[in-house]
Amino acid sequence: MSRGLGDVYKRQGEHIVVLTPMRAICIYHHGAYEELPKVREKLLSYAKEHNLTPLGMCRHTYLEGPPQHKDKKLFITQVALPIEE
């Protein structure tokens, strides 16, 4: 009998995480996950140009990916950079 995370999710239903509300700037990236470092750099550059102070790490929300598409160009990821209020 496996005790992996898949088993936990099967027993407990959907896995839901509630994130703390935050002020952030974000980009909806259409493309491969391998391109996400460049997206993060764009957000950091934008923050610097507009005198915004980043807080912590970027959050990635994978909206569409391998379960829906085989073509990486069709993946959609929201990348959010938390910033100071």
C-alpha positions in Angstrom: 0.0 0.0 0.0 1.4 3.4 -1.0 1.5 6.3 1.4 2.2 9.0 -1.2 0.5 12.3 -1.4 -1.8 11.0 -4.1 -3.3 8.7 -1.5 -3.9 11.5 1.0 -5.7 13.6 -1.7 -7.9 10.6 -2.6 -9.0 10.2 1.0 -9.5 13.8 1.8 -11.0 15.2 -1.5 -9.7 18.2 -3.2 -6.5 20.0 -2.0 -7.3 23.6 -1.2 -4.7 26.1 0.1 -5.9 29.6 1.2 -3.2 32.2 0.6 -2.7 35.3 2.6 -4.1 38.4 0.7 -1.3 40.6 -0.6 -0.5 43.5 -2.8 1.2 42.3 -5.9 2.0 42.9 -9.6 1.4 39.9 -11.9 1.7 38.6 -15.4 -0.3 35.9 -17.1 2.4 34.0 -19.0 1.3 32.0 -22.1 4.1 29.5 -22.8 6.5 26.9 -21.4 7.4 26.6 -17.7 11.1 26.9 -18.8 10.4 30.6 -19.7 9.2 31.5 -16.1 12.6 32.8 -14.9 12.5 35.5 -17.7 8.9 36.4 -16.6 10.1 36.8 -13.0 12.9 39.1 -14.3 10.3 41.2 -16.2 8.3 41.6 -13.0 11.4 42.6 -11.0 12.4 45.1 -13.7 8.9 46.6 -13.7 9.0 46.9 -9.9 12.3 48.7 -10.0 11.2 51.1 -12.8 8.1 52.0 -10.8 9.8 52.3 -7.4 8.0 49.3 -6.0 9.6 47.2 -3.3 9.3 43.4 -3.8 8.5 41.3 -0.7 9.4 37.6 -0.7 9.2 35.2 -3.6 7.0 35.1 -6.7 3.8 33.0 -6.5 3.0 30.8 -9.5 -0.6 29.7 -10.2 -0.7 27.1 -12.9 -4.0 27.7 -14.7 -3.5 25.4 -17.7 -0.7 23.0 -18.3 0.1 19.3 -19.0 -3.3 17.9 -18.0 -5.0 20.1 -20.6 -2.4 20.6 -23.3 0.6 18.7 -24.8 1.8 21.9 -26.6 3.8 24.0 -24.0 2.9 27.1 -26.0 -0.7 26.7 -24.7 0.2 26.6 -21.0 -1.0 29.6 -18.9 0.6 30.6 -15.6 -0.1 33.6 -13.4 3.2 34.9 -11.9 2.7 37.3 -9.0 5.4 39.3 -7.3 4.4 40.5 -3.8 5.2 44.2 -3.2 5.1 46.5 -0.2 2.0 48.5 0.4 
